[in-house]
Amino acid sequence: MKALRIVLGDQLSRDISALDGIEAGDVVLMMEVAEETTYVGHHKQKLVLFLAAMRHFAEELRDKGHEVDYIRLTDAGNTGDFTGEVKRAVARHKPDQLVGTEPGEWRVARAMEGWDKVLDVEVEIRPDTRFFASHQRFADWARGRKSWRMEHFYREMRRETGLLMQGDEPAGGDWNYDGDNRKPWPRRKPVPHRRRFRPDDITREVIDLVADRFPDNIGGLDHFDWPVTRHEALAALRDFIETALPGFGDYQDAMKTGAPFLNHSLLSPALNLGLLSPREVCARAEQAWQDGHAPLNAVEGFIRQILGWREYVRGVYWAKMPGYAAADALDADRPLPAFYWTGKTDMACLAHVIGDTIDHAYSHHIQRLMITGNFALLAGIRPREIERWYLEVYADALEWVEMPNTLGMAVFADGGLMASKPYAASGSYISKMSDFCTGCSYDVKKKTGEGACPFNALYWAFLDRNRKHLKGNPRLAMPYRTLDGWDADRREGYAAAARHFLDGLD
């Protein structure tokens, strides 16, 4: 039976289920389509990453002897969407069967569900077996729970996989070493030199295409150095394990001016494309601990990001879509400030993080959560606007992983389904965990008045404004006791300072 096998842009794995059992005479279809490049205004480097990785993967398949029908964005007759291109491919190749792997995003899944009605061919959409937990596995775990805490799910995943387990007990006696992983970057500590990758001819061709076709999208292309092949992704994994993993635990929450990478893995783009598998990445990290190369707090913290968070947010996404996209538990209604697109703001922390995002299509998870996300939470930015921003600007942003992290963690729009409290913080947290406040136009120690750090007034105004939503949260009992101990004039002073700042944003 001749099969047309569909491989999407985030399924660049030789072991993707769509390729299981591939035989001579089968054709692999890969498609660059306008709809995928424009449904949001993706960062230029994100576009280059996906298109270059797809083109390299197609060449790898050809080198293995497979026939690949590769549709380029600029090809004459390109219909601009997956369904149109699949129709054309079926007409060209006249297969007996169409085989694909379930997509990562809900909107693509809805389109694929209609293929059997518009195509005169048998359609088989297979599960994506690259993940530790299937959709059904997560649904079984979530059934009957009022809140879905990642930590509980993570422990079950540890037991099922055996990762960092010693018999029935967690390695070292504790499940979670997060309490050891909150050190700021020491002033004189050198920053690790990280392995980056020079674009080859295929990637340079894509860079030229993106520069020409998407000139107004956010970001520059001068700093593009992401891995776009399996070989490069494995080199990036080796670099992280050898160079950065030993210090990852201690400094995973640290932030430093001019150092967007520090000890972070930089592997999420390759993982989300399929160039690396989560199993091999976790196994390599565990081996580093067993070999005495990296401490347990570092390895556990890293594996928790993949085996815990990555699997967990995928489960939340598929269990709650499509309604999850409209979540707005705190009734936030302020538009996204213009500086999110330019980095031009006097708040040094935001200027640094957004500037690095523009340059690299990257910032690490604490910068996303506690700088850009924290500001959006405190300012009451519309959840859908900040969520779309994250989807646009980061190279690793696919909706299934980005949306729950934004709506559930960064801005608490789901009302506590994922997080036990909002991740709200004043300027003191930023000062403690970074050097961003040094030389800032605002004084982080000043609470209100001329030159005061805006995060300070915004924090207390946020709590006061959302009292009806948050007062009963036991994890916010202490700040609400503080707030309730103030007189009306003091509370109004913070609220007025916050309003004055926000009204002057644009």
Disulfide bonds with the S-S distance in Angstrom:
none
